[in-house]
Amino acid sequence: MTEYLYLKDGYLKEFSARIIQVEPESRAVLLDQTAFYPGGGGQPADEGTLHCNGMEYPIQALKKAPEGIWHVLGGENPLPADGNEVTGHINWDRRYQLMRTHSAMHILCGVVFRDYGALVTGGNMEPLQGRMDFEFEALTKELVHVIEESVNREVQAAHPIQVKILPREEAFQIPDLIRTKINLLPPEIKEIRTVEIVGLDLQADGGTHVANTHEVGKMHVVDYKSKGKINKRIYVELERD
């Protein structure tokens, strides 16, 4: 089984690991540990490279399976062998932008839930931009402006963002742990990872985040649309550093 380093430390830019299985046909390797996020919950997978025996392998895809995360290797270099030591290097600029964006989406979710009680019905993100759908019956330009101002106040408040991994029974004692309309956590998951924006938001989440809301930077609501009678979409962008 692969150990997922990103679950506890989203700031790892590189890591060492050992290959525990190779699939030659798909040019994929399974590692004993990895800091590459495979994608999920609206957050795209990481990009980067593996290095082994003086050769560099671009990460072409990351595929999560019951046994761990398969790293599909691009390029034409011969595949490294089972048991070899490798070093992984994450495309840090892109990862950090996604961390800022994911945390911004949680701030948005926290503000909307706190102030309007609206649940999330969907969402997606790319570096420094994203969209989130909420159970709103009506959404106006004036209300969107109020939401944007509220989000940026929480960014400037410099709330710590804390990650914990809890037993399922303990985690589900937390009120409103699941902010999505549908609970996406199957019963076989025995430990739940929570992400808390202290003083604002606490929910189950498997992605990578910054350590403090001030790292998010200013957020702009750039558009909003109606996607149904009680389904409204908000589009956001973050300022570059």
Steps between C-alpha positions, in 0.01 A plus 500: 500500500619847414533756779343828393738769620288785365225422751712629789736745328387687191824700495726208399665601173710186463523160665685169489326167450552139392333330205291206624340394171541568127246466219706503177203510261363823645845637599372540855674458835357461850698664781514427872422869561416804290437871534323523162129578536309276256205733454152494648237718662529748214877546545710390199786254536853624557763524230872434539781251445657187647879461497679164516857394416577831334190492279196727509144379445216751452180405682248442223209399726421398857249219552366416844427130562429289811872420532614860466579761236641390166741749345480479120837604358550684175814531292705226337745407775494131604271438794667483842484160668306379800692586817678805356516820698347806335464871574179680417490869410164679499426791268488726802375825341195318365442301821518812717255682274263205538546502878407869509204436272371201698519695826321792333217265402469385861486862618225566244317185612537597866370853447201390292408223746541725804310797360239331279491130595554397139652157426749432222367308199821495292832661435821495303828687491814577304801698621374837629143454375198290581124471513264379768129417484266570792138439591387858447152583371610850400837661447539868417793725410463673836504173695802374306683821591415451869629141484825612334560763770427248775743247351779757479444606860554138604814482285638810671406366845793253465318195633725195555404201286541170684494145366408198715435132432227364728328163554177494300281480810667805654497700178129449443425648842599836350188695396478580126820311421375427149428823313409340170144409414602132475727323752786369285673308782423127464461288818827311438703816569587461868704819545379843395730789417364836611608848396415781741519871430510594865201712591327461164475154345554133581432224249623168364749544215785310333679779312797727567468838671707795617568539872334839545228690319727800440695286250191480278523863393214712370211315338277644228157370400522532122161356400190322625229300325177315568536126439148414614215606728706458818848460352719806449862508386768745618826543307808632682858599419796570726762769451850385414775574751 
